[in-house]
Amino acid sequence: MLTPYIRPQEAGNRTGVRWAEVTDARGAGLRFEGDPTMEFSALSWTPAEIESALHPNELPPIHRTIVRPALMRRGVAGDDSWGSRPLERYLLPTGDLEFRFAFRGIQNR
């Protein structure tokens, strides 16, 4: 789910996800389910590995999948790319938040 930008950057987050499955070629893997929904991404690199690479060929060889279920995520910036804050209506809520999701192993079907 990594967007092929000239300089790698974290991408591929999906919102409103009810469920997602991450499997190998044989169909074995994990199923994640939001309660009721979640944000979800599955990439082959950690955020630190992606941010450290200046070009796609500098990313480490693929040997794992990094899954990131989340309640919500904040974007990088506001209306511009030089440091303005997001508009008030796009800020994440503060205070006590609750995030619930489940996961279970699955096998080929």
Phi, psi and omega in degrees: 000014179278125178288134185280065175288160177299316173252122182303141174210152183301135183204179173091002179294136177244142179251159178066030183279123175277320178204157177211144177239137176239115186227163173271185183298337180270356180092007177268139180173216183233145172246129178250136179231128178281159180228083004272329178225172180208172166262152187207139170218153177220111182233165180270000182222155175285160175304321180296319178295320180294313182292336181279342183272128176277335181218154182305326181291350178269357176288143180297159176302148181282125175213011180198171174235127178262112179260141183224081171288144182208155173292309177198161179226150177260141177289181185285319188213190181262234184282354181218181181251018182239027166113000178290151179282155175298155175299150184310317184292347180255001178286148177288147178293155177249173180096196181288126177234153179232131179235123180234133173206164179232157172215153179207156177286147175228156177236166181305147184249000000 
